[in-house]
């Protein structure tokens, strides 16, 4: 990542999917943000797990094997929905934003690459 940023690439870190009750502890989130800063990340974002049909069944089956104590929590959290609402996602995103500010994650590139100009749009009218 540092090489990309040093070359001018806007390289951001995505933390996803974060698993409620498994990978969302404050110390875990802090460590990822700290590592992103050390690697030169220009930004960071996070999203909680979503469970669409097909993925849901597969994930819950493996959750039951690896973290059986979490299964009732996930069945309750995701009952009748694939995506968690703002009540569940906003606190996590706020925490990540605060950590990013604390660690000074921002675009610090000395050189900034930008995409080349797009091709000229030709008119189809005569």
N, CA, C and O atoms as CSV, one atom per row, in Angstrom:
chain,resi,resn,atom,element,x,y,z
A,1,UNK,N,N,0.824,-1.176,0.000
A,1,UNK,CA,C,0.000,0.000,0.000
A,1,UNK,C,C,0.878,1.254,0.000
A,1,UNK,O,O,0.591,2.215,-0.714
A,2,UNK,N,N,1.929,1.242,0.787
A,2,UNK,CA,C,2.809,2.405,0.850
A,2,UNK,C,C,3.383,2.731,-0.529
A,2,UNK,O,O,3.468,3.901,-0.902
A,3,UNK,N,N,3.775,1.710,-1.283
A,3,UNK,CA,C,4.307,1.941,-2.625
A,3,UNK,C,C,3.263,2.579,-3.527
A,3,UNK,O,O,3.581,3.469,-4.316
A,4,UNK,N,N,2.022,2.132,-3.413
A,4,UNK,CA,C,0.949,2.717,-4.220
A,4,UNK,C,C,0.747,4.183,-3.869
A,4,UNK,O,O,0.682,5.039,-4.752
A,5,UNK,N,N,0.649,4.465,-2.579
A,5,UNK,CA,C,0.432,5.846,-2.138
A,5,UNK,C,C,1.621,6.718,-2.543
A,5,UNK,O,O,1.437,7.830,-3.039
A,6,UNK,N,N,2.839,6.215,-2.331
A,6,UNK,CA,C,4.028,6.982,-2.723
A,6,UNK,C,C,4.053,7.260,-4.224
A,6,UNK,O,O,4.615,8.266,-4.658
A,7,UNK,N,N,3.448,6.375,-5.019
A,7,UNK,CA,C,3.394,6.566,-6.474
A,7,UNK,C,C,2.244,7.489,-6.888
A,7,UNK,O,O,2.097,7.812,-8.066
A,8,UNK,N,N,1.428,7.912,-5.912
A,8,UNK,CA,C,0.344,8.840,-6.202
A,8,UNK,C,C,-1.036,8.234,-6.253
A,8,UNK,O,O,-2.005,8.939,-6.534
A,9,UNK,N,N,-1.155,6.932,-5.987
A,9,UNK,CA,C,-2.450,6.257,-6.042
A,9,UNK,C,C,-3.229,6.529,-4.754
A,9,UNK,O,O,-2.675,6.454,-3.657
A,10,UNK,N,N,-4.484,6.838,-4.893
A,10,UNK,CA,C,-5.366,7.038,-3.745
A,10,UNK,C,C,-5.780,5.652,-3.236
A,10,UNK,O,O,-6.762,5.080,-3.709
A,11,UNK,N,N,-5.029,5.120,-2.272
A,11,UNK,CA,C,-5.239,3.753,-1.785
A,11,UNK,C,C,-5.905,3.786,-0.413
A,11,UNK,O,O,-5.319,4.232,0.573
A,12,UNK,N,N,-7.123,3.309,-0.380
A,12,UNK,CA,C,-7.924,3.311,0.847
A,12,UNK,C,C,-8.079,1.881,1.356
A,12,UNK,O,O,-7.913,0.928,0.595
A,13,UNK,N,N,-8.397,1.733,2.631
A,13,UNK,CA,C,-8.601,0.423,3.234
A,13,UNK,C,C,-10.087,0.224,3.486
A,13,UNK,O,O,-10.761,1.090,4.044
A,14,UNK,N,N,-10.585,-0.937,3.063
A,14,UNK,CA,C,-11.970,-1.309,3.345
A,14,UNK,C,C,-11.994,-2.409,4.390
A,14,UNK,O,O,-11.362,-3.451,4.213
A,15,UNK,N,N,-12.707,-2.188,5.463
A,15,UNK,CA,C,-12.859,-3.190,6.522
A,15,UNK,C,C,-14.241,-3.816,6.354
A,15,UNK,O,O,-15.238,-3.292,6.851
A,16,UNK,N,N,-14.284,-4.938,5.648
A,16,UNK,CA,C,-15.577,-5.558,5.402
A,16,UNK,C,C,-15.375,-6.997,4.970
A,16,UNK,O,O,-14.395,-7.286,4.283
A,17,UNK,N,N,-16.224,-7.877,5.327
A,17,UNK,CA,C,-17.309,-7.612,6.260
A,17,UNK,C,C,-16.836,-7.753,7.705
A,17,UNK,O,O,-16.064,-8.653,8.037
A,18,UNK,N,N,-17.307,-6.862,8.539
A,18,UNK,CA,C,-17.062,-6.976,9.968
A,18,UNK,C,C,-18.176,-7.851,10.526
A,18,UNK,O,O,-19.355,-7.626,10.252
A,19,UNK,N,N,-17.791,-8.847,11.308
A,19,UNK,CA,C,-18.742,-9.818,11.844
A,19,UNK,C,C,-19.143,-9.424,13.265
A,19,UNK,O,O,-18.304,-9.438,14.165
A,20,UNK,N,N,-20.409,-9.074,13.480
A,20,UNK,CA,C,-20.854,-8.706,14.827
A,20,UNK,C,C,-20.525,-9.806,15.837
A,20,UNK,O,O,-20.802,-10.985,15.617
A,21,UNK,N,N,-19.927,-9.382,16.951
A,21,UNK,CA,C,-19.617,-10.318,18.013
A,21,UNK,C,C,-18.386,-11.173,17.762
A,21,UNK,O,O,-17.988,-11.942,18.637
A,22,UNK,N,N,-17.773,-11.060,16.589
A,22,UNK,CA,C,-16.603,-11.872,16.254
A,22,UNK,C,C,-15.412,-10.988,15.902
A,22,UNK,O,O,-14.328,-11.157,16.461
A,23,UNK,N,N,-15.604,-10.056,14.989
A,23,UNK,CA,C,-14.473,-9.213,14.569
A,23,UNK,C,C,-14.745,-7.729,14.766
A,23,UNK,O,O,-14.187,-6.894,14.054
A,24,UNK,N,N,-15.595,-7.398,15.724
A,24,UNK,CA,C,-15.956,-5.994,15.938
A,24,UNK,C,C,-15.504,-5.440,17.289
A,24,UNK,O,O,-15.960,-4.376,17.709
A,25,UNK,N,N,-14.613,-6.156,17.967
A,25,UNK,CA,C,-14.142,-5.651,19.258
A,25,UNK,C,C,-13.339,-4.370,19.041
A,25,UNK,O,O,-12.628,-4.260,18.043
A,26,UNK,N,N,-13.435,-3.410,19.942
A,26,UNK,CA,C,-12.684,-2.159,19.784
A,26,UNK,C,C,-11.188,-2.365,19.582
A,26,UNK,O,O,-10.580,-1.652,18.783
A,27,UNK,N,N,-10.581,-3.312,20.276
A,27,UNK,CA,C,-9.140,-3.539,20.099
A,27,UNK,C,C,-8.828,-4.065,18.700
A,27,UNK,O,O,-7.782,-3.735,18.143
A,28,UNK,N,N,-9.706,-4.869,18.127
A,28,UNK,CA,C,-9.502,-5.373,16.769
A,28,UNK,C,C,-9.608,-4.235,15.750
A,28,UNK,O,O,-8.782,-4.117,14.846
A,29,UNK,N,N,-10.633,-3.406,15.912
A,29,UNK,CA,C,-10.837,-2.287,14.989
A,29,UNK,C,C,-9.668,-1.309,15.076
A,29,UNK,O,O,-9.165,-0.838,14.055
A,30,UNK,N,N,-9.244,-1.010,16.292
A,30,UNK,CA,C,-8.109,-0.098,16.501
A,30,UNK,C,C,-6.853,-0.628,15.811
A,30,UNK,O,O,-6.123,0.140,15.184
A,31,UNK,N,N,-6.597,-1.912,15.918
A,31,UNK,CA,C,-5.397,-2.493,15.320
A,31,UNK,C,C,-5.427,-2.378,13.796
A,31,UNK,O,O,-4.400,-2.099,13.177
A,32,UNK,N,N,-6.581,-2.588,13.195
A,32,UNK,CA,C,-6.679,-2.459,11.731
A,32,UNK,C,C,-6.459,-1.005,11.317
A,32,UNK,O,O,-5.738,-0.737,10.356
A,33,UNK,N,N,-7.070,-0.073,12.032
A,33,UNK,CA,C,-6.900,1.345,11.694
A,33,UNK,C,C,-5.439,1.761,11.886
A,33,UNK,O,O,-4.887,2.484,11.056
A,34,UNK,N,N,-4.822,1.315,12.960
A,34,UNK,CA,C,-3.412,1.628,13.206
A,34,UNK,C,C,-2.545,1.088,12.074
A,34,UNK,O,O,-1.665,1.791,11.578
A,35,UNK,N,N,-2.787,-0.146,11.666
A,35,UNK,CA,C,-2.015,-0.756,10.581
A,35,UNK,C,C,-2.258,-0.040,9.253
A,35,UNK,O,O,-1.333,0.117,8.455
A,36,UNK,N,N,-3.488,0.393,9.014
A,36,UNK,CA,C,-3.801,1.134,7.786
A,36,UNK,C,C,-3.023,2.447,7.756
A,36,UNK,O,O,-2.486,2.832,6.718
A,37,UNK,N,N,-2.964,3.120,8.881
A,37,UNK,CA,C,-2.206,4.382,8.964
A,37,UNK,C,C,-0.728,4.119,8.707
A,37,UNK,O,O,-0.089,4.846,7.947
A,38,UNK,N,N,-0.186,3.083,9.337
A,38,UNK,CA,C,1.230,2.755,9.165
A,38,UNK,C,C,1.548,2.411,7.712
A,38,UNK,O,O,2.659,2.658,7.244
A,39,UNK,N,N,0.582,1.843,7.002
A,39,UNK,CA,C,0.775,1.465,5.603
A,39,UNK,C,C,0.562,2.634,4.650
A,39,UNK,O,O,0.796,2.503,3.449
A,40,UNK,N,N,0.117,3.781,5.175
A,40,UNK,CA,C,-0.057,4.966,4.340
A,40,UNK,C,C,-1.437,5.142,3.746
A,40,UNK,O,O,-1.607,5.945,2.829
A,41,UNK,N,N,-2.433,4.415,4.239
A,41,UNK,CA,C,-3.796,4.504,3.681
A,41,UNK,C,C,-4.259,5.960,3.592
A,41,UNK,O,O,-4.021,6.755,4.501
A,42,UNK,N,N,-4.917,6.290,2.494
A,42,UNK,CA,C,-5.444,7.640,2.302
A,42,UNK,C,C,-6.853,7.783,2.863
A,42,UNK,O,O,-7.382,8.891,2.947
A,43,UNK,N,N,-7.453,6.675,3.241
A,43,UNK,CA,C,-8.795,6.686,3.817
A,43,UNK,C,C,-9.128,5.290,4.303
A,43,UNK,O,O,-8.395,4.333,4.053
A,44,UNK,N,N,-10.242,5.193,4.997
A,44,UNK,CA,C,-10.678,3.904,5.510
A,44,UNK,C,C,-12.194,3.904,5.614
A,44,UNK,O,O,-12.801,4.923,5.941
A,45,UNK,N,N,-12.795,2.772,5.338
A,45,UNK,CA,C,-14.244,2.626,5.473
A,45,UNK,C,C,-14.530,1.243,6.031
A,45,UNK,O,O,-13.679,0.354,6.008
A,46,UNK,N,N,-15.746,1.083,6.530
A,46,UNK,CA,C,-16.115,-0.197,7.129
A,46,UNK,C,C,-17.578,-0.510,6.842
A,46,UNK,O,O,-18.399,0.385,6.645
A,47,UNK,N,N,-17.878,-1.803,6.826
A,47,UNK,CA,C,-19.258,-2.241,6.658
A,47,UNK,C,C,-19.435,-3.564,7.381
A,47,UNK,O,O,-18.545,-4.413,7.397
A,48,UNK,N,N,-20.593,-3.713,7.968
A,48,UNK,CA,C,-20.935,-4.967,8.634
A,48,UNK,C,C,-21.368,-6.005,7.608
A,48,UNK,O,O,-21.754,-5.684,6.484
A,49,UNK,N,N,-21.291,-7.234,8.027
A,49,UNK,CA,C,-21.715,-8.366,7.213
A,49,UNK,C,C,-23.149,-8.195,6.730
A,49,UNK,O,O,-24.011,-7.733,7.478
A,50,UNK,N,N,-23.400,-8.565,5.486
A,50,UNK,CA,C,-24.783,-8.700,5.026
A,50,UNK,C,C,-24.968,-10.126,4.541
A,50,UNK,O,O,-24.054,-10.741,3.992
A,51,UNK,N,N,-26.156,-10.629,4.753
A,51,UNK,CA,C,-26.439,-12.045,4.461
A,51,UNK,C,C,-27.610,-12.173,3.502
A,51,UNK,O,O,-28.763,-12.269,3.920
A,52,UNK,N,N,-27.301,-12.173,2.217
A,52,UNK,CA,C,-28.338,-12.382,1.209
A,52,UNK,C,C,-28.596,-13.869,1.076
A,52,UNK,O,O,-27.748,-14.683,1.443
A,53,UNK,N,N,-29.744,-14.227,0.562
A,53,UNK,CA,C,-30.063,-15.651,0.389
A,53,UNK,C,C,-28.956,-16.368,-0.387
A,53,UNK,O,O,-28.398,-15.827,-1.341
A,54,UNK,N,N,-28.658,-17.565,0.031
A,54,UNK,CA,C,-27.572,-18.347,-0.545
A,54,UNK,C,C,-26.340,-18.199,0.333
A,54,UNK,O,O,-25.835,-19.179,0.881
A,55,UNK,N,N,-25.866,-16.983,0.460
A,55,UNK,CA,C,-24.749,-16.704,1.360
A,55,UNK,C,C,-25.186,-16.935,2.800
A,55,UNK,O,O,-24.437,-17.491,3.603
A,56,UNK,N,N,-26.387,-16.510,3.119
A,56,UNK,CA,C,-26.923,-16.616,4.481
A,56,UNK,C,C,-26.865,-18.057,4.988
A,56,UNK,O,O,-26.345,-18.312,6.074
A,57,UNK,N,N,-27.386,-18.982,4.221
A,57,UNK,CA,C,-27.438,-20.376,4.645
A,57,UNK,C,C,-26.025,-20.946,4.822
A,57,UNK,O,O,-25.744,-21.643,5.797
A,58,UNK,N,N,-25.165,-20.644,3.886
A,58,UNK,CA,C,-23.783,-21.124,3.946
A,58,UNK,C,C,-23.074,-20.546,5.177
A,58,UNK,O,O,-22.426,-21.274,5.929
A,59,UNK,N,N,-23.204,-19.242,5.368
A,59,UNK,CA,C,-22.539,-18.583,6.498
A,59,UNK,C,C,-23.060,-19.126,7.832
A,59,UNK,O,O,-22.272,-19.471,8.713
A,60,UNK,N,N,-24.376,-19.201,7.979
A,60,UNK,CA,C,-24.945,-19.652,9.254
A,60,UNK,C,C,-24.562,-21.098,9.561
A,60,UNK,O,O,-24.375,-21.448,10.726
A,61,UNK,N,N,-24.445,-21.935,8.545
A,61,UNK,CA,C,-24.021,-23.326,8.765
A,61,UNK,C,C,-22.596,-23.362,9.315
A,61,UNK,O,O,-22.303,-24.125,10.236
A,62,UNK,N,N,-21.720,-22.547,8.759
A,62,UNK,CA,C,-20.341,-22.515,9.245
A,62,UNK,C,C,-20.234,-21.810,10.589
A,62,UNK,O,O,-19.406,-22.179,11.422
A,63,UNK,N,N,-21.050,-20.819,10.799
A,63,UNK,CA,C,-21.086,-20.151,12.101
A,63,UNK,C,C,-21.466,-21.156,13.189
A,63,UNK,O,O,-20.878,-21.156,14.271
A,64,UNK,N,N,-22.436,-22.001,12.904
A,64,UNK,CA,C,-22.876,-23.020,13.863
A,64,UNK,C,C,-21.748,-23.985,14.205
A,64,UNK,O,O,-21.686,-24.497,15.323
A,65,UNK,N,N,-20.859,-24.234,13.255
A,65,UNK,CA,C,-19.719,-25.120,13.500
A,65,UNK,C,C,-18.607,-24.427,14.285
A,65,UNK,O,O,-18.058,-24.991,15.232
A,66,UNK,N,N,-18.284,-23.199,13.881
A,66,UNK,CA,C,-17.119,-22.513,14.433
A,66,UNK,C,C,-17.406,-21.634,15.650
A,66,UNK,O,O,-16.575,-21.539,16.553
A,67,UNK,N,N,-18.547,-21.006,15.682
A,67,UNK,CA,C,-18.950,-20.141,16.795
A,67,UNK,C,C,-20.404,-20.429,17.159
A,67,UNK,O,O,-21.257,-19.557,16.997
A,68,UNK,N,N,-20.698,-21.610,17.635
A,68,UNK,CA,C,-22.095,-21.973,17.906
A,68,UNK,C,C,-22.782,-21.028,18.891
A,68,UNK,O,O,-23.996,-20.836,18.833
A,69,UNK,N,N,-22.004,-20.446,19.787
A,69,UNK,CA,C,-22.590,-19.513,20.761
A,69,UNK,C,C,-23.099,-18.235,20.099
A,69,UNK,O,O,-23.914,-17.524,20.687
A,70,UNK,N,N,-22.633,-17.930,18.889
A,70,UNK,CA,C,-23.062,-16.728,18.166
A,70,UNK,C,C,-24.315,-16.954,17.321
A,70,UNK,O,O,-24.978,-15.992,16.935
A,71,UNK,N,N,-24.643,-18.199,17.032
A,71,UNK,CA,C,-25.757,-18.493,16.127
A,71,UNK,C,C,-27.061,-17.829,16.548
A,71,UNK,O,O,-27.684,-17.178,15.709
A,72,UNK,N,N,-27.517,-17.950,17.802
A,72,UNK,CA,C,-28.778,-17.282,18.171
A,72,UNK,C,C,-28.728,-15.764,17.966
A,72,UNK,O,O,-29.716,-15.152,17.561
A,73,UNK,N,N,-27.577,-15.174,18.247
A,73,UNK,CA,C,-27.415,-13.720,18.068
A,73,UNK,C,C,-27.585,-13.337,16.596
A,73,UNK,O,O,-28.279,-12.369,16.285
A,74,UNK,N,N,-26.961,-14.085,15.696
A,74,UNK,CA,C,-27.064,-13.807,14.259
A,74,UNK,C,C,-28.479,-14.069,13.740
A,74,UNK,O,O,-28.990,-13.308,12.917
A,75,UNK,N,N,-29.099,-15.120,14.209
A,75,UNK,CA,C,-30.477,-15.396,13.774
A,75,UNK,C,C,-31.401,-14.264,14.197
A,75,UNK,O,O,-32.338,-13.921,13.476
A,76,UNK,N,N,-31.145,-13.690,15.349
A,76,UNK,CA,C,-31.958,-12.554,15.810
A,76,UNK,C,C,-31.613,-11.285,15.023
A,76,UNK,O,O,-32.506,-10.582,14.549
A,77,UNK,N,N,-30.309,-10.996,14.886
A,77,UNK,CA,C,-29.880,-9.789,14.168
A,77,UNK,C,C,-30.388,-9.753,12.733
A,77,UNK,O,O,-30.841,-8.712,12.256
A,78,UNK,N,N,-30.313,-10.888,12.047
A,78,UNK,CA,C,-30.626,-10.940,10.622
A,78,UNK,C,C,-32.000,-11.540,10.332
A,78,UNK,O,O,-32.278,-11.932,9.199
A,79,UNK,N,N,-32.847,-11.613,11.333
A,79,UNK,CA,C,-34.190,-12.188,11.143
A,79,UNK,C,C,-34.951,-11.406,10.074
A,79,UNK,O,O,-35.254,-10.225,10.248
A,80,UNK,N,N,-35.251,-12.074,8.984
A,80,UNK,CA,C,-36.046,-11.472,7.919
A,80,UNK,C,C,-35.359,-10.385,7.123
A,80,UNK,O,O,-36.028,-9.657,6.389
A,81,UNK,N,N,-34.055,-10.246,7.237
A,81,UNK,CA,C,-33.362,-9.194,6.481
A,81,UNK,C,C,-31.935,-9.615,6.166
A,81,UNK,O,O,-31.332,-10.426,6.869
A,82,UNK,N,N,-31.421,-9.047,5.102
A,82,UNK,CA,C,-30.050,-9.338,4.692
A,82,UNK,C,C,-29.072,-8.292,5.220
A,82,UNK,O,O,-27.908,-8.596,5.483
A,83,UNK,N,N,-29.550,-7.064,5.373
A,83,UNK,CA,C,-28.702,-5.948,5.778
A,83,UNK,C,C,-29.127,-5.450,7.150
A,83,UNK,O,O,-30.316,-5.413,7.468
A,84,UNK,N,N,-28.146,-5.068,7.958
A,84,UNK,CA,C,-28.456,-4.496,9.253
A,84,UNK,C,C,-28.804,-3.021,9.086
A,84,UNK,O,O,-28.300,-2.344,8.190
A,85,UNK,N,N,-29.661,-2.549,9.951
A,85,UNK,CA,C,-30.102,-1.160,9.879
A,85,UNK,C,C,-29.118,-0.196,10.516
A,85,UNK,O,O,-28.058,-0.587,11.004
A,86,UNK,N,N,-29.495,1.068,10.498
A,86,UNK,CA,C,-28.643,2.128,11.031
A,86,UNK,C,C,-28.345,1.946,12.515
A,86,UNK,O,O,-27.268,2.319,12.979
A,87,UNK,N,N,-29.269,1.388,13.249
A,87,UNK,CA,C,-29.038,1.186,14.685
A,87,UNK,C,C,-27.826,0.298,14.933
A,87,UNK,O,O,-27.130,0.469,15.934
A,88,UNK,N,N,-27.567,-0.635,14.045
A,88,UNK,CA,C,-26.424,-1.526,14.190
A,88,UNK,C,C,-25.178,-1.005,13.458
A,88,UNK,O,O,-24.060,-1.187,13.940
A,89,UNK,N,N,-25.364,-0.360,12.303
A,89,UNK,CA,C,-24.216,0.041,11.491
A,89,UNK,C,C,-23.628,1.397,11.892
A,89,UNK,O,O,-22.413,1.586,11.828
A,90,UNK,N,N,-24.465,2.323,12.298
A,90,UNK,CA,C,-23.974,3.677,12.598
A,90,UNK,C,C,-22.943,3.695,13.728
A,90,UNK,O,O,-21.917,4.361,13.585
A,91,UNK,N,N,-23.167,2.994,14.845
A,91,UNK,CA,C,-22.140,3.028,15.907
A,91,UNK,C,C,-20.779,2.510,15.437
A,91,UNK,O,O,-19.746,3.062,15.815
A,92,UNK,N,N,-20.770,1.470,14.628
A,92,UNK,CA,C,-19.506,0.930,14.124
A,92,UNK,C,C,-18.834,1.941,13.197
A,92,UNK,O,O,-17.636,2.194,13.323
A,93,UNK,N,N,-19.581,2.508,12.286
A,93,UNK,CA,C,-18.996,3.476,11.355
A,93,UNK,C,C,-18.497,4.718,12.089
A,93,UNK,O,O,-17.475,5.294,11.717
A,94,UNK,N,N,-19.214,5.125,13.124
A,94,UNK,CA,C,-18.772,6.257,13.934
A,94,UNK,C,C,-17.457,5.921,14.630
A,94,UNK,O,O,-16.538,6.739,14.659
A,95,UNK,N,N,-17.370,4.725,15.185
A,95,UNK,CA,C,-16.143,4.302,15.857
A,95,UNK,C,C,-14.957,4.294,14.896
A,95,UNK,O,O,-13.868,4.749,15.246
A,96,UNK,N,N,-15.167,3.780,13.693
A,96,UNK,CA,C,-14.092,3.749,12.690
A,96,UNK,C,C,-13.697,5.170,12.304
A,96,UNK,O,O,-12.508,5.459,12.171
A,97,UNK,N,N,-14.658,6.055,12.123
A,97,UNK,CA,C,-14.366,7.456,11.780
A,97,UNK,C,C,-13.553,8.128,12.883
A,97,UNK,O,O,-12.603,8.859,12.603
A,98,UNK,N,N,-13.926,7.878,14.131
A,98,UNK,CA,C,-13.187,8.464,15.249
A,98,UNK,C,C,-11.762,7.924,15.313
A,98,UNK,O,O,-10.820,8.677,15.562
A,99,UNK,N,N,-11.605,6.624,15.090
A,99,UNK,CA,C,-10.259,6.038,15.075
A,99,UNK,C,C,-9.433,6.613,13.922
A,99,UNK,O,O,-8.245,6.895,14.082
A,100,UNK,N,N,-10.063,6.784,12.770
A,100,UNK,CA,C,-9.351,7.347,11.617
A,100,UNK,C,C,-8.869,8.762,11.931
A,100,UNK,O,O,-7.750,9.128,11.571
A,101,UNK,N,N,-9.701,9.557,12.597
A,101,UNK,CA,C,-9.280,10.905,12.998
A,101,UNK,C,C,-8.142,10.827,14.016
A,101,UNK,O,O,-7.147,11.545,13.906
A,102,UNK,N,N,-8.299,9.954,14.999
A,102,UNK,CA,C,-7.278,9.800,16.039
A,102,UNK,C,C,-5.915,9.436,15.442
A,102,UNK,O,O,-4.888,9.961,15.871
A,103,UNK,N,N,-5.908,8.544,14.461
A,103,UNK,CA,C,-4.658,8.096,13.857
A,103,UNK,C,C,-4.224,8.961,12.675
A,103,UNK,O,O,-3.165,8.724,12.093
A,104,UNK,N,N,-5.015,9.943,12.323
A,104,UNK,CA,C,-4.637,10.845,11.241
A,104,UNK,C,C,-4.685,10.224,9.865
A,104,UNK,O,O,-3.857,10.530,9.007
A,105,UNK,N,N,-5.653,9.351,9.654
A,105,UNK,CA,C,-5.788,8.773,8.320
A,105,UNK,C,C,-6.477,9.798,7.425
A,105,UNK,O,O,-7.615,10.206,7.655
A,106,UNK,N,N,-5.743,10.189,6.411
A,106,UNK,CA,C,-6.256,11.144,5.426
A,106,UNK,C,C,-5.342,11.071,4.212
A,106,UNK,O,O,-4.316,10.391,4.227
A,107,UNK,N,N,-5.719,11.761,3.195
A,107,UNK,CA,C,-4.924,11.768,1.969
A,107,UNK,C,C,-3.668,12.618,2.203
A,107,UNK,O,O,-3.741,13.846,2.251
A,108,UNK,N,N,-2.537,11.961,2.344
A,108,UNK,CA,C,-1.267,12.633,2.598
A,108,UNK,C,C,-0.315,12.495,1.407
A,108,UNK,O,O,0.894,12.660,1.566
A,109,UNK,N,N,-0.835,12.200,0.239
A,109,UNK,CA,C,0.025,11.990,-0.929
A,109,UNK,C,C,0.758,13.272,-1.312
A,109,UNK,O,O,0.160,14.345,-1.384
A,110,UNK,N,N,2.055,13.146,-1.555
A,110,UNK,CA,C,2.846,14.267,-2.059
A,110,UNK,C,C,2.579,14.442,-3.552
A,110,UNK,O,O,2.589,15.558,-4.072
A,111,UNK,N,N,2.344,13.334,-4.223
A,111,UNK,CA,C,2.069,13.321,-5.665
A,111,UNK,C,C,0.696,12.678,-5.829
A,111,UNK,O,O,0.416,11.662,-5.192
A,112,UNK,N,N,-0.148,13.238,-6.651
A,112,UNK,CA,C,-1.500,12.705,-6.847
A,112,UNK,C,C,-1.731,12.353,-8.301
A,112,UNK,O,O,-1.699,13.206,-9.189
A,113,UNK,N,N,-1.965,11.074,-8.513
A,113,UNK,CA,C,-2.333,10.651,-9.861
A,113,UNK,C,C,-3.809,10.939,-10.067
A,113,UNK,O,O,-4.610,10.863,-9.136
A,114,UNK,N,N,-4.146,11.265,-11.282
A,114,UNK,CA,C,-5.560,11.410,-11.613
A,114,UNK,C,C,-5.794,10.653,-12.915
A,114,UNK,O,O,-4.886,10.505,-13.733
A,115,UNK,N,N,-7.022,10.178,-13.093
A,115,UNK,CA,C,-7.293,9.415,-14.310
A,115,UNK,C,C,-7.148,10.303,-15.542
A,115,UNK,O,O,-7.358,11.514,-15.472
A,116,UNK,N,N,-6.794,9.702,-16.654
A,116,UNK,CA,C,-6.694,10.487,-17.884
A,116,UNK,C,C,-8.080,10.999,-18.275
A,116,UNK,O,O,-9.094,10.415,-17.892
A,117,UNK,N,N,-8.119,12.082,-19.031
A,117,UNK,CA,C,-9.425,12.588,-19.457
A,117,UNK,C,C,-10.147,11.534,-20.295
A,117,UNK,O,O,-9.530,10.795,-21.062
A,118,UNK,N,N,-11.446,11.485,-20.132
A,118,UNK,CA,C,-12.238,10.525,-20.887
A,118,UNK,C,C,-12.281,10.892,-22.355
A,118,UNK,O,O,-11.952,12.018,-22.728
A,119,UNK,N,N,-12.684,9.953,-23.185
A,119,UNK,CA,C,-12.782,10.262,-24.618
A,119,UNK,C,C,-13.887,11.290,-24.852
A,119,UNK,O,O,-14.844,11.382,-24.083
A,120,UNK,N,N,-13.738,12.045,-25.909
A,120,UNK,CA,C,-14.734,13.040,-26.253
A,120,UNK,C,C,-16.033,12.346,-26.626
A,120,UNK,O,O,-16.032,11.382,-27.391
A,121,UNK,N,N,-17.136,12.837,-26.087
A,121,UNK,CA,C,-18.460,12.272,-26.391
A,121,UNK,C,C,-18.938,12.851,-27.724
A,121,UNK,O,O,-19.090,14.065,-27.859
A,122,UNK,N,N,-19.169,11.994,-28.691
A,122,UNK,CA,C,-19.648,12.456,-29.999
A,122,UNK,C,C,-21.152,12.563,-29.977
A,122,UNK,O,O,-21.839,11.764,-29.341
A,123,UNK,N,N,-21.647,13.542,-30.667
A,123,UNK,CA,C,-23.076,13.745,-30.763
A,123,UNK,C,C,-23.660,12.805,-31.820
A,123,UNK,O,O,-23.044,12.578,-32.861
A,124,UNK,N,N,-24.834,12.268,-31.555
A,124,UNK,CA,C,-25.483,11.392,-32.519
A,124,UNK,C,C,-26.470,12.154,-33.399
A,124,UNK,O,O,-27.072,11.574,-34.302
A,125,UNK,N,N,-26.636,13.439,-33.143
A,125,UNK,CA,C,-27.554,14.226,-33.958
A,125,UNK,C,C,-26.784,14.847,-35.113
A,125,UNK,O,O,-25.584,15.107,-35.022
A,126,UNK,N,N,-27.506,15.077,-36.196
A,126,UNK,CA,C,-26.892,15.658,-37.403
A,126,UNK,C,C,-27.291,17.086,-37.540
A,126,UNK,O,O,-26.881,17.754,-38.489
